[in-house]
């Protein structure tokens, strides 16, 4: 046991730039660039609308179709699809199913074939020699170098998260609570500080899976670097994994950070790892030891080293719905609420009760106020207000316009969580 601890400690010293071994971070600064700050107060009406054409699902993810995990929400009653924004979506390039041989490199930049000496580690074993530790150090450094090129910071309003590019046309996988809702304007920042504009597409909130696309014509006609797709099926408990993201939000003096950990448990709807994650990492990629994407960071546990990730198979099965801008489901423990009851009167949403201590009361909403706008949504009756609230996430700050008597008032409400 002492020998194993000593070997692990040796890796802490050996692992290179932008790497954390078992939750301890080390990072070298990338090329710097100024970062713009977005103002949540100006979100209303600022979203770029985008027309979404459904890409051919068979050309999307490299996840083998043998994945048998069931998407419990795919057959749920589906809400009406949201109005499709006006900007066209570029169809992603074909991505082949990875062929797991030493001679063939799957599409994507992050794949690094495992040397024979590390095959046992992929099955959950621990390093047993200094040579294995050196080989693991080299493997992690190679994956880290490629992973940072396609791991991005995401800012929507004042909220920050992470994501990973998965096609050369700039489709990004992230968490639903990072993407917020379809049609939101996003600022995408690469590790070297380069910024581009994007827009959020659809999301399956029941598993916290979201999608964003970089808007066209921002890369000089060149393809974007993208991650190699793997499978979230048959992951052995104890398998080594690599978590990448922007802990605490994008930092141009640091870039993305990689942490090494292990899979604690793999379930159809979630992966559990001990990779140390904090706020800002949400939406970032989880790779296996040979650099294949197996999941997306979702929820951070009460213990910083117990974290949940969305299995990559969920994005494969729901690609058509998400890329078309559809959103559905509700993440357990995330029930947005503002704390009002109301009625529809003469085609208006009239507030008839404000719960004490609720987000609405804190924002200054009064009984008999008529809510006419919630974020960028025009409110025509109380049902439309309820629908607008369900499309937000707890802790979001949303501009609100109410009519009080003959006076129009502008408020900002912080969404609560009804749990």
C-alpha positions, 0 to 999 in steps of 0.5 A, a space after each residue: 500500500 505504501 508503495 502505491 501511495 509513493 507511486 501516486 505521489 511521484 505522478 504528482 511531480 511528473 505530470 506536466 502543464 495544465 494537469 491535476 493529479 487526483 484533484 491537485 491543479 498545476 497550470 501554465 499560462 496560455 497566450 493572453 487576450 482581453 476578456 469581455 464582460 457581459 451584462 445580465 441586465 441587458 440580456 432581454 432582446 439581445 439573443 441572436 435567433 438561429 434557424 436550425 436544420 436537423 443534421 443527419 444523426 448518423 453522421 454525428 457522434 462516434 459513440 458505437 450504436 451498441 450502447 444500450 443505455 435507455 434515455 428515460 425522457 426520449 418517450 416522455 410527452 414532448 412539449 411543442 418545439 420552440 420557434 426556430 431562430 433565423 440564423 442557419 445552422 451548418 450541418 456537421 461533418 461526418 464522424 466515423 465510429 471509432 475503430 479501436 486498433 493501434 493502427 487506426 486513429 479515430 476522427 478528432 484531435 484528442 485520441 492518443 493510442 494507449 501503449 501496451 504498458 497502460 492497457 491494465 490501467 484502462 481496466 481500472 488497475 493502479 500503476 505498479 512500477 515507476 516505468 508505468 508512472 512515466 508512461 502514464 505521465 506521458 499519456 496524460 500530457 499528450 491528451 492534455 495538450 490536445 484536449 485544451 484545443 477543443 475545450 472552451 469557456 462559455 459565458 451566457 450573460 454573467 454565468 460562466 461554464 465550460 464546453 467541448 467542440 465535437 465537430 469541425 463546424 463548431 458544435 459544442 456539447 455542454 450541460 443544460 444548466 450552462 446553455 440555459 435555454 434555446 436561442 441565448 447568445 453565448 461568448 465562446 473563449 478558447 484556451 488561448 484567449 480567442 473569442 467567438 460568438 455562439 448560440 444555444 440550441 436544444 437541451 435535455 434537462 432531465 439529464 442536464 445535456 445541452 448543445 451550443 453552436 459557434 456561429 458561422 464565418 468566424 474562423 477564416 474558413 478553417 475547421 475547428 479542432 474537435 474532440 474524439 468521441 468515445 463510448 460511455 458503455 461498459 466503463 469499468 469501476 476504477 477506470 482512469 479518466 481525465 476531466 478538463 474545464 475552466 474551474 471558477 470561470 475562464 482565466 486568460 492567465 491560466 487557460 483550461 485545467 486538466 484533472 486526473 481521477 477515476 470512475 467510481 460508478 457508471 450508470 445509464 443516466 450518469 457517471 460518477 467520478 472523483 475528479 475534483 471539480 468546482 463551479 465553472 467546470 460544468 459542461 466541460 469534457 470527461 475523457 478516458 485515458 486514451 483521450 476519447 470523450 465519455 461524458 460531460 460535467 454536470 453536477 458538483 457533489 457536496 464533496 468536491 471529489 464526488 461529481 456527476 457527468 452526463 454519459 456521451 450516449 445521451 447526446 448521440 441519441 438526442 442529437 436531432 432534437 437538440 440540434 433543432 433547438 428543442 428543450 425538454 425535461 427537468 433536472 431532478 433538484 432543479 425546479 425554477 420558481 419565482 413564488 407567485 400565483 396568478 390568473 389570466 384576466 383580459 389576456 394579461 398575467 395578473 399576480 394575485 399572490 406573492 409568497 413571503 420571502 420568495 424571489 418575486 417579493 425580493 425583486 419587488 413584485 406586488 399583488 395586482 401587478 401585470 407581468 408583460 415581459 419575462 426576460 426576452 419573452 412577451 407574456 400574454 397570459 399566466 400560462 405563458 409566464 409559467 412556461 417562461 419560468 420553466 425554461 430558466 434555471 435556478 440562480 439566473 437573473 432575469 429582467 422583468 417588466 410589470 405594469 403597476 396601475 398606469 406605470 411601467 416598472 423594470 425589475 430583475 428577479 433571481 430565479 429560485 429553486 422549488 426542489 
